[in-house]
Amino acid sequence: MKNKHFNWLVLFFLTITTITIIAACNKKFDEPDTTFVDPNLPITMTLKELKALLPTTGTVVEITVDKTISGIVVADDKSGNFYKSISIQDATGGVSLRLDGTNLYTSYPVGRRVYINVKGLCVGEYGGMIQLGAVNKATSPISQTPIPQNLFDKYVIKGGFGNVITPKIFSSITDLKTTLQDTVQNTLIQLENFQFSAADTLKTFADPSLASSAVNLNIQNCSGNTITLRTSSYSNFAGIQVPKKKGTITAIYTFFNGTKQLLIRDTSDVQFKDDRCGSSISPTLVYKSIQDVRAMGDGAIMPANTGIRGTIVSNTLNESNGNYRIQDGSGYGLQLRFPSINPNFALNDSVAVDISGLSLSLFNGDLQITNVVNAIKLATGTVVPRNTTVSQINSNINSWSSTVVKLTNVSIAETSSNATGKNYTVTDASGSIVSFVRTTLGVSSLPANATTFIGYVSLYNGTPQITIRNAADVVAGGSGPGGGGSTTGITLGSTSPFTLNFNGIGSGLPTGVSVYTGATTTSFGTAGSFNSALGLWANFSAGFKNFASATGLSATSDQTAQDAASNRALGVRQTSSTGYDPGASFVFLLDNTTGKNNVQLQFLLQSLDNSVGRTVTWTVDYALGDSPASFTAASASGTLTTSNVFSSNTINVNFGNAIDNKSQKVWIRVSALSNSTGSANRPSTAIDDVSISWN
């Protein structure tokens, strides 16, 4: 029994020993050994005293005194963002220790205390930052080099683990200095309420392709204080996209030739989880339309508790940093400037903006609101471009500025270029306009001709411009502008009839529809201006307007009812202004009528203001070709007059076979070619529910 008991004990101890050996063998080779404790070494020099040995930049000082420094490792090379160096810190400051080796974190991980015999080493500087390293006596004068790996243990004595350095908190970077003896350099700091700049939120921490060895990104607080975050492209987090939100960053503070920089140990140092600056907004704001805001005029101060809502129609790549264009349902737009902080809005973001107490001002002739701070994204929206011509843009630039338009069949010519971008001249059948494309947009060149050209309009030193948002805004093709106004027409499909209502004209005229003033039997006249904002029947200002259709309303319907009407009509208010009486004209362009016979037109002609005193007679005519020199009257039935009688009359037009099976452009007009009769005000006239049929 004794022998059996002895054998059992021997077997037990052998098993325990085997498990212990296996566990030791399975220990990962790069795991730090945590069995060290601090040696009994006296510390005879602080890091502040060490750095004081270097009196000026551009020098290297060999240390000849027998001194020992000590510090806690606050940055190692585990992530690859620090190379052949660690940063150590004591109560008086920090310093970079240069070590000629890799995987330094296995011996000197963050939190370990180290003791360094500095006699025989040297202090030098790089870009103003003090470093501790070995002496290179092969140069004259001496220079600094990393401590060779075979001498690590001679100079660096390992201490205990788990030491915690609490970062010093800064809310502003103005307190960070860039002097040689600065006590904060190479120490662990923390910045609160910072975020990446809007442009940099689209980027990764560094360049994993290694085209650049390191990448500088900007982080900023809500007051606009900006500091550089520098990251090695060899780090293991180089390809990770930076966070878009705001929060706290912990980092080693450095600088280079006066430029303040941060170096993080890994991405856990970046705790950006809160809403970005400017992402909160008062729930009690009273929202105005952009049309109403613009009407207040240059110099107006926005009332307290006032906001606007709309859709972002600009791209920050083709605008100065912090500048945006916003357009709302009124058909008006405005430039916003965020000088302190960029809210990182994207094209087509639907946003709410607090403009309380801010001023409306002119910049290069363009209305803007500056010093915007509070704005939030609500959703993703869409703005349908206003179909127009260059002539119409030029005529409406003050009301259309910062809104999106679409030109058709244009030619494009580069006129000049510099480091910031290229200037182009864009020409359609009605005229030319300037377009500037910034280099940052990434569009190297524009085609010579385009079937469509989309962009937002603006003023620069009083000159109208159109600015594209991306390459997709320009669709190459076509042969440039033709004659006669509108150059892209209505395509009649295979199914009759083609129908057209005007319920969407708050975003612009439909394709193939245009308006003119000064029309005659031999001329289109002048391309007119269409105001897509909600129009009032009784408003006596001249112009082509977005009226509520008479359908479903009455002569006594007030502005509230008219504005609320979803059924819209294309209208005109005639006055004595040149070209309106006579000469107001609604024009429809058909690409062709190939294979279509017995083409006929039907539409509603509406008389909307019962307070007027004059009567206007309307004519329907047609023409063929790119640039017709005359128009032929068509046979039309129905009441072709508008006056003080509120009405909506169906007009039927028979062209015979004059426009059947035509492979060329077909133009159809509804025009006031003769003077009105009577006295006092002229009518508000509209057309609606257009139908083109064929066999």
C-alpha positions in Angstrom: 0.0 0.0 0.0 2.9 2.3 0.8 4.4 1.8 -2.6 1.1 2.4 -4.3 0.6 5.6 -2.4 4.2 6.7 -3.3 3.6 6.0 -7.0 0.4 8.0 -6.9 2.2 11.0 -5.4 5.0 10.8 -8.0 2.5 10.6 -10.8 0.7 13.7 -9.4 3.8 15.8 -9.2 5.0 14.7 -12.6 1.6 15.8 -14.1 1.7 19.2 -12.4 5.3 19.7 -13.6 4.4 18.7 -17.2 1.4 21.1 -17.2 3.6 23.9 -16.0 6.3 23.2 -18.6 3.7 23.1 -21.4 2.1 26.3 -20.2 5.5 28.0 -20.2 6.3 26.7 -23.7 2.9 27.9 -25.0 3.7 31.5 -23.9 3.7 33.7 -27.0 7.2 34.9 -27.8 6.2 38.5 -28.1 4.3 38.8 -24.8 6.1 41.0 -22.3 7.4 39.3 -19.2 5.5 40.8 -16.3 7.6 39.4 -13.5 9.9 42.4 -13.2 9.8 44.7 -10.2 11.4 48.0 -9.8 15.1 47.7 -9.0 16.6 49.5 -6.1 18.2 52.3 -8.1 18.4 55.9 -7.0 17.0 58.4 -9.5 19.5 61.3 -9.7 18.1 63.4 -12.6 14.7 64.4 -13.8 13.7 64.5 -17.4 13.4 68.3 -17.2 17.0 68.4 -16.0 18.0 66.0 -18.8 16.5 68.2 -21.4 18.1 71.3 -19.9 21.5 69.8 -21.0 20.6 70.9 -24.5 20.6 74.7 -24.5 19.8 75.4 -28.2 18.5 73.6 -31.3 20.8 72.3 -33.9 23.3 70.8 -31.4 24.0 67.5 -29.9 25.4 67.2 -26.3 27.2 64.1 -25.0 26.3 63.3 -21.4 29.5 62.9 -19.3 27.9 62.9 -15.8 27.0 59.7 -14.1 23.2 60.1 -13.7 20.1 57.9 -13.7 16.8 59.0 -15.1 13.5 57.1 -14.8 10.2 57.3 -16.5 7.0 55.4 -17.5 6.6 54.3 -21.1 3.7 56.2 -22.5 4.1 55.1 -26.1 5.6 52.0 -27.7 5.8 50.5 -31.2 3.2 47.8 -30.9 0.8 49.4 -33.5 3.7 50.6 -35.8 2.9 54.2 -35.3 6.2 54.8 -33.5 9.4 53.5 -35.1 12.5 52.6 -33.3 11.6 54.8 -30.4 9.5 54.9 -27.2 8.3 57.9 -25.3 8.8 58.0 -21.5 7.4 60.4 -19.0 8.0 61.5 -15.4 6.5 64.2 -13.2 8.6 66.9 -14.9 8.1 66.1 -18.6 8.7 63.6 -21.4 11.4 62.6 -23.9 11.7 60.3 -26.9 14.2 57.4 -26.4 15.7 56.2 -29.6 16.3 52.4 -29.7 17.7 50.6 -32.8 15.2 47.7 -32.8 11.7 46.5 -33.6 9.0 44.9 -31.4 10.3 47.1 -28.6 6.9 46.8 -26.9 7.8 43.2 -25.9 10.5 44.6 -23.6 9.3 48.2 -23.0 5.4 48.2 -23.2 3.2 51.1 -22.3 3.0 51.2 -18.5 6.5 49.9 -17.7 8.9 51.9 -15.7 12.4 52.1 -17.1 15.7 53.4 -15.6 18.3 54.8 -17.9 22.0 55.3 -17.2 22.6 58.4 -19.3 26.4 58.6 -19.1 27.7 58.0 -22.5 24.4 58.8 -24.3 23.5 62.2 -25.8 20.6 64.6 -26.1 19.7 66.1 -29.5 16.7 67.4 -31.2 14.6 66.8 -34.3 12.4 69.6 -35.5 12.6 71.2 -32.0 11.7 68.0 -30.1 14.4 66.7 -27.7 15.5 63.1 -28.1 17.8 60.8 -26.1 20.0 58.4 -28.0 23.5 57.1 -28.6 26.5 59.2 -29.7 27.7 58.9 -33.3 31.4 59.9 -33.1 31.9 59.1 -36.8 30.7 62.5 -37.7 32.2 65.9 -36.9 30.7 67.4 -34.9 29.1 64.4 -33.2 25.6 63.4 -34.1 22.9 61.3 -32.5 21.9 57.7 -33.5 19.6 55.2 -31.9 21.1 53.1 -29.1 22.3 49.8 -30.7 20.3 46.7 -29.7 23.3 45.0 -28.1 23.6 47.9 -25.7 20.0 48.1 -24.6 20.6 46.3 -21.3 23.7 48.4 -20.6 21.7 51.6 -20.6 18.1 50.7 -20.1 17.1 48.8 -16.9 13.6 47.3 -16.8 11.3 48.0 -14.0 7.8 47.1 -13.0 4.6 47.0 -15.1 1.2 48.4 -14.8 2.1 52.0 -14.1 -0.6 54.4 -15.1 0.1 57.9 -16.4 -3.0 60.2 -16.3 -3.0 62.4 -19.4 -3.1 66.1 -18.9 -6.4 67.5 -20.3 -6.5 70.4 -22.7 -9.7 72.0 -24.1 -7.8 74.3 -26.4 -4.5 73.8 -28.3 -3.4 77.4 -27.6 -1.9 76.2 -24.3 0.4 73.8 -26.1 3.8 75.2 -26.7 6.5 74.5 -29.3 9.6 75.6 -27.4 12.7 73.4 -27.0 12.3 73.0 -23.2 8.5 72.7 -23.3 7.5 70.3 -20.5 4.5 68.9 -22.4 6.4 67.5 -25.4 6.4 63.7 -25.7 3.9 63.4 -22.8 0.5 61.9 -22.8 -2.3 64.5 -23.2 -6.0 64.5 -23.8 -8.1 66.9 -25.9 -11.8 67.1 -25.2 -14.6 67.9 -27.7 -12.5 67.6 -30.8 -13.5 66.0 -34.2 -11.9 65.4 -37.6 -12.4 68.2 -40.1 -15.3 67.5 -42.5 -13.0 66.9 -45.4 -10.9 64.4 -43.4 -13.8 62.3 -42.2 -13.8 60.8 -45.7 -10.3 59.5 -45.2 -8.4 56.7 -43.5 -5.9 57.4 -40.7 -3.0 57.0 -43.1 -2.2 55.6 -46.6 -2.1 51.7 -46.6 -0.8 51.8 -50.2 2.4 53.3 -48.7 2.4 56.0 -51.5 3.0 58.4 -48.5 5.0 57.2 -45.5 2.8 59.2 -43.2 -0.4 61.2 -43.4 -1.5 64.5 -41.7 -5.1 64.9 -40.8 -6.8 67.8 -39.1 -8.8 67.6 -35.9 -10.6 70.7 -34.5 -12.9 71.7 -31.7 -16.1 73.7 -31.9 -14.2 77.0 -31.6 -12.2 76.2 -34.7 -8.9 75.3 -33.0 -7.1 72.9 -35.3 -4.2 70.6 -34.7 -2.5 68.0 -36.9 -2.8 64.2 -36.3 0.1 62.5 -37.9 0.0 58.8 -38.5 2.5 56.4 -40.1 1.3 54.6 -43.1 3.1 51.5 -41.7 0.8 51.5 -38.7 -1.6 48.5 -38.4 -4.5 50.9 -38.4 -3.5 53.0 -41.5 -6.4 51.7 -43.6 -9.1 52.3 -41.0 -11.5 55.2 -41.8 -11.5 57.9 -39.2 -14.6 58.4 -37.0 -17.0 61.1 -38.1 -18.2 62.1 -34.7 -16.8 64.2 -31.8 -15.2 63.3 -28.5 -11.9 62.8 -26.7 -8.5 62.0 -28.1 -5.6 60.8 -26.1 -2.2 61.2 -27.7 1.5 62.0 -27.4 2.0 65.7 -28.0 4.8 66.5 -30.5 5.7 69.2 -32.9 7.9 69.7 -35.9 9.4 73.0 -36.8 6.7 74.8 -34.9 3.8 72.7 -36.2 1.8 71.1 -33.4 1.2 67.4 -33.9 -0.4 64.5 -32.1 0.6 60.8 -32.3 -1.8 58.2 -31.2 -0.8 54.7 -30.0 -3.7 53.0 -31.7 -7.3 53.8 -32.6 -8.6 53.2 -29.0 -7.0 56.6 -28.3 -9.7 58.2 -30.4 -13.0 58.1 -28.6 -15.2 60.2 -31.0 -18.7 59.0 -30.2 -20.7 62.2 -29.6 -22.6 64.4 -32.1 -20.4 66.7 -34.1 -20.1 70.4 -33.3 -23.1 72.2 -34.7 -25.2 69.0 -34.6 -27.7 70.2 -32.0 -30.4 72.7 -32.7 -33.3 74.2 -30.7 -36.6 72.4 -31.1 -38.5 75.7 -30.8 -37.0 77.4 -34.0 -39.5 79.1 -36.2 -38.6 78.2 -39.8 -38.7 80.8 -42.6 -38.5 79.9 -46.3 -35.3 80.9 -48.1 -37.4 83.1 -50.3 -38.6 85.1 -47.3 -35.0 85.3 -45.9 -33.6 86.6 -49.2 -36.4 89.1 -49.4 -35.1 90.7 -46.2 -32.1 92.0 -48.1 -28.4 92.8 -47.6 -27.6 93.7 -44.0 -30.7 92.2 -42.5 -30.3 90.6 -39.0 -32.3 87.4 -38.6 -34.8 87.5 -35.7 -34.2 85.4 -32.6 -35.2 81.8 -32.7 -35.2 81.7 -36.6 -34.2 78.7 -38.7 -34.3 77.6 -42.3 -34.6 74.1 -43.8 -33.6 72.8 -47.2 -31.4 70.5 -49.2 -27.6 70.8 -49.6 -26.9 71.4 -53.3 -23.2 72.0 -53.3 -20.2 69.7 -52.9 -17.5 70.7 -50.4 -14.9 69.5 -53.0 -15.9 72.4 -55.2 -16.5 75.0 -52.5 -14.2 76.6 -50.0 -14.0 74.6 -46.7 -17.0 75.3 -44.5 -19.1 76.7 -47.4 -22.4 75.2 -48.5 -25.4 76.0 -50.8 -28.9 75.2 -49.6 -32.1 75.2 -51.6 -35.7 74.7 -50.3 -39.1 74.1 -51.7 -39.7 77.8 -52.5 -37.2 77.4 -55.3 -34.7 79.8 -53.7 -31.3 79.1 -52.4 -28.7 80.7 -50.1 -25.0 80.3 -49.3 -24.1 79.3 -45.8 -20.6 79.8 -44.2 -19.4 77.8 -41.2 -16.1 79.6 -40.4 -15.4 78.0 -37.1 -16.5 74.4 -37.7 -17.5 72.3 -40.6 -20.7 70.3 -40.1 -19.6 67.7 -42.7 -22.8 67.9 -44.8 -22.9 65.9 -48.0 -24.6 66.6 -51.3 -28.4 66.0 -51.0 -28.5 66.1 -47.2 -31.7 67.6 -46.0 -30.8 69.9 -43.1 -32.1 72.4 -40.5 -30.0 75.5 -39.8 -30.3 77.9 -36.9 -29.8 81.5 -38.3 -30.9 83.3 -35.1 -29.2 86.7 -34.8 -27.1 86.2 -37.9 -26.8 88.7 -40.7 -27.6 88.4 -44.4 -24.8 89.9 -46.5 -23.5 90.2 -50.0 -20.2 88.5 -51.0 -19.1 89.1 -54.5 -22.7 90.0 -55.2 -24.1 86.8 -53.8 -26.3 86.6 -50.8 -25.0 84.6 -47.8 -25.4 84.0 -44.1 -22.0 83.9 -42.3 -20.9 82.6 -38.9 -23.3 79.7 -38.9 -22.7 77.4 -35.9 -25.7 75.2 -35.3 -27.1 72.9 -38.1 -28.2 69.3 -38.2 -28.9 66.7 -40.9 -32.5 65.6 -41.0 -32.5 63.1 -43.8 -31.4 62.7 -47.4 -33.3 64.8 -49.9 -33.5 65.5 -53.6 -33.5 68.7 -55.6 -34.8 68.4 -59.2 -32.7 70.8 -61.4 -34.6 73.6 -63.0 -34.6 73.1 -66.8 -33.4 76.4 -68.2 -31.2 78.4 -70.6 -28.1 80.6 -70.1 -30.2 83.6 -70.9 -32.8 82.7 -68.3 -30.0 82.2 -65.7 -28.6 85.6 -66.5 -32.0 87.2 -66.2 -32.8 85.5 -62.9 -29.4 85.3 -61.3 -30.4 87.4 -58.2 -33.3 85.1 -57.4 -31.8 81.8 -58.7 -28.4 82.1 -57.0 -27.5 79.0 -55.0 -30.1 76.8 -56.8 -29.6 73.9 -59.2 -30.3 74.3 -62.9 -29.9 72.1 -66.0 -28.7 73.3 -69.4 -29.1 71.2 -72.5 -27.0 70.8 -75.6 -24.1 73.0 -74.7 -20.5 73.5 -75.9 -17.7 73.8 -73.4 -14.4 75.5 -73.8 -11.6 75.8 -71.3 -10.4 79.4 -71.0 -7.8 79.4 -68.3 -6.3 77.4 -65.5 -4.2 77.6 -62.4 -3.2 75.5 -59.4 -6.7 75.9 -57.9 -8.7 74.9 -60.9 -9.9 75.6 -64.4 -12.3 78.2 -66.0 -14.7 77.1 -68.7 -17.2 78.9 -70.9 -20.4 77.0 -71.3 -22.6 78.0 -74.3 -26.1 77.1 -75.3 -28.4 78.5 -77.9 -29.2 81.5 -75.8 -25.8 82.6 -74.6 -22.7 81.8 -72.5 -21.9 81.5 -68.9 -18.7 80.9 -66.8 -18.0 77.6 -65.0 -15.1 77.2 -62.5 -14.0 73.6 -61.6 -11.7 73.3 -58.6 -8.8 71.0 -58.7 -10.1 69.4 -55.5 -13.2 68.1 -57.3 -11.1 65.6 -59.1 -12.5 66.3 -62.6 -9.5 66.8 -64.8 -11.4 68.1 -67.9 -14.8 68.7 -69.3 -16.0 67.4 -72.7 -16.3 69.8 -75.7 -20.0 69.2 -76.0 -22.6 68.0 -73.5 -26.3 67.0 -73.8 -26.9 68.1 -70.2 -24.9 70.3 -67.9 -26.2 70.5 -64.3 -24.9 72.8 -61.5 -25.8 75.4 -59.0 -25.7 79.1 -60.1 -23.9 81.8 -58.2 -22.3 85.2 -58.6 -18.6 85.9 -58.6 -17.7 89.6 -58.6 -21.1 90.2 -60.2 -20.5 87.6 -63.0 -23.0 84.7 -63.2 -21.5 81.3 -62.9 -22.7 77.7 -62.9 -20.8 75.2 -60.8 -20.9 71.4 -61.1 -20.9 69.2 -58.1 -19.3 66.0 -59.6 -18.4 64.5 -62.9 -21.9 63.0 -63.3 -23.3 66.6 -63.7 -21.9 66.8 -67.2 -23.2 64.2 -69.7 -21.0 64.3 -72.8 -22.5 64.2 -76.3 -24.4 66.2 -78.8 -23.0 68.7 -81.2 -23.4 71.9 -79.1 -26.1 74.5 -79.1 -28.7 74.9 -81.9 -31.0 77.8 -82.5 -34.4 78.9 -81.4 -34.2 78.7 -77.6 -34.8 75.3 -76.0 -32.6 72.6 -77.5 -33.8 69.4 -75.8 -37.3 68.4 -76.7 -40.1 66.2 -75.7 -39.7 62.6 -76.9 -43.0 61.1 -78.0 -42.9 57.4 -77.0 -44.8 54.5 -78.6 -48.0 55.0 -76.6 -50.4 57.9 -77.4 -51.1 60.3 -75.8 -48.1 62.1 -74.3 -49.4 64.0 -71.3 -47.8 66.8 -69.3 -49.0 68.5 -66.2 -47.0 71.2 -64.4 -47.3 69.9 -60.8 -43.5 69.8 -60.5 -42.6 73.2 -61.8 -41.5 74.3 -58.3 -38.2 72.6 -59.4 -38.2 74.1 -62.9 -39.8 73.8 -66.3 -40.3 70.3 -67.8 -38.0 69.2 -70.6 -39.0 70.6 -73.9 -41.0 73.5 -72.4 -39.7 77.1 -72.5 -41.1 80.6 -72.2 -40.4 83.8 -74.3 -41.2 87.4 -74.4 -41.5 89.5 -77.6 -42.7 86.7 -79.7 -43.9 87.5 -83.3 -45.0 85.4 -86.3 -41.4 85.4 -87.5 -39.5 85.2 -84.3 -39.3 83.3 -81.0 -38.5 86.6 -79.3 -36.3 86.6 -76.2 -35.9 83.6 -73.8 -38.0 84.5 -70.8 -37.5 84.1 -67.1 -39.6 81.5 -65.2 -40.0 82.0 -61.5 -40.6 78.6 -59.9 -41.7 80.1 -56.5 -45.4 79.9 -55.7 -47.1 82.7 -57.6 -50.3 84.6 -56.6 -53.0 85.1 -59.3 -53.6 88.7 -58.4 -50.0 89.7 -58.1 -49.5 92.3 -60.8 -45.8 92.0 -61.3 -44.9 90.8 -64.8 -43.4 87.3 -65.3 -43.8 83.7 -66.1 -45.0 82.0 -62.9 -45.8 78.9 -60.9 -49.6 79.3 -60.5 -52.1 77.2 -58.7 -54.3 75.6 -61.4 -57.9 76.7 -61.6 -58.9 73.1 -61.4 -60.5 72.5 -58.0 -60.3 76.2 -57.0 -62.6 79.2 -57.4 -62.1 82.9 -58.3 -62.2 83.7 -54.5 -59.5 81.2 -53.5 -57.1 83.2 -51.3 -53.3 82.9 -51.1 -53.4 80.2 -48.5 -55.5 78.0 -50.8 -53.4 78.8 -53.8 -50.1 78.0 -52.1 -51.5 74.7 -50.7 -52.7 73.5 -54.2 -50.7 70.6 -55.5 -52.2 71.0 -58.9 -50.0 73.6 -60.6 -50.1 75.4 -63.9 -47.6 77.3 -66.0 -48.7 80.9 -66.1 -47.8 84.4 -67.0 -48.8 87.8 -65.7 -48.9 90.3 -68.5 -48.1 93.9 -67.9 -47.0 96.8 -70.0 -43.4 95.6 -69.5 -41.7 95.2 -72.9 -42.4 91.8 -74.6 -45.4 90.8 -72.5 -48.3 92.6 -74.3 -48.0 91.6 -77.0 -45.3 88.8 -77.1 -45.8 86.4 -74.1 -45.3 82.9 -75.4 -45.4 79.3 -74.1 -43.2 77.0 -76.3 -43.2 73.2 -76.7 -40.4 71.5 -78.6 -40.9 68.0 -79.9 -37.7 66.1 -80.9 -39.6 64.7 -83.9 -42.8 63.0 -84.9 -41.3 60.2 -86.9 -43.8 57.4 -87.6 -46.7 59.4 -86.0 -49.7 60.7 -87.9 -52.7 62.9 -87.1 -50.7 64.6 -84.4 -53.1 66.8 -82.3 -52.8 69.0 -79.2 -55.2 69.5 -76.3 -54.6 71.8 -73.3 -56.4 73.9 -70.7 -56.2 77.7 -71.1 -57.0 79.3 -67.8 -58.0 82.9 -66.8 -57.2 83.3 -63.2 -57.6 86.9 -62.0 -61.2 88.2 -62.0 -60.1 91.7 -61.0 -58.4 92.7 -64.3 -59.9 95.0 -67.0 -58.2 93.8 -70.2 -58.8 90.8 -72.5 -56.0 88.9 -74.3 -56.4 86.7 -77.4 -54.1 83.7 -77.7 -52.9 82.0 -80.9 -51.5 78.5 -81.4 -48.9 78.1 -84.2 -46.1 75.8 -85.2 -42.8 75.6 -87.0 -40.3 73.0 -88.2 -36.5 72.7 -88.0 -33.6 73.8 -85.8 -34.0 77.5 -86.4 -37.4 78.3 -88.0 -37.8 81.8 -89.5 -41.6 81.9 -89.3 -44.6 80.2 -87.7 -47.9 79.0 -89.1 -51.2 79.3 -87.3 -52.9 76.1 -86.5 -56.7 75.4 -86.3 -57.8 75.7 -82.7 -61.2 75.4 -81.1 -62.3 76.6 -77.7 -62.2 79.9 -76.0 -58.8 81.4 -76.8 -59.2 84.5 -74.7 -58.4 85.4 -71.1 -59.9 88.3 -69.1 -61.6 89.0 -65.9 -63.8 85.9 -66.2 -62.3 83.1 -64.0 -62.3 80.1 -66.3 -60.5 76.9 -67.4 -61.3 76.2 -71.1 -60.3 73.1 -73.1 -58.4 74.0 -76.3 -58.2 71.4 -79.1 -55.7 72.0 -81.9 -55.7 70.2 -85.3 -52.5 70.6 -87.4 -53.9 68.7 -90.3 -50.9 66.6 -91.5 -48.5 69.6 -91.3 -46.4 68.1 -88.4 -47.0 64.4 -89.1 -44.1 62.0 -89.5 -41.4 64.6 -89.2 -37.8 63.6 -88.5 -36.9 67.1 -87.5 -37.7 69.4 -84.6 -41.3 70.5 -84.3 -42.1 73.7 -82.4 -45.6 74.4 -81.0 -46.4 77.8 -79.4 -49.3 79.3 -77.4 -48.7 83.0 -77.8 -50.3 86.5 -77.3 -49.3 87.9 -80.6 -51.7 90.9 -80.6 -52.3 93.7 -78.2 -54.7 93.3 -75.3 -58.0 95.2 -75.4 -59.7 97.2 -72.7 -58.1 99.1 -69.9 -56.5 98.7 -66.4 -54.6 95.5 -65.5 -53.8 92.6 -67.9 -54.8 89.0 -67.1 -53.0 86.2 -65.3 -53.1 83.4 -67.8 -52.1 79.8 -67.4 -51.9 76.5 -69.4 -52.3 73.1 -67.8 -52.9 69.4 -68.6 -51.2 69.3 -72.0 -52.0 66.2 -74.2 -50.3 65.4 -77.5 -52.0 62.5 -79.3 -51.3 60.7 -82.6 -52.2 57.6 -84.6 
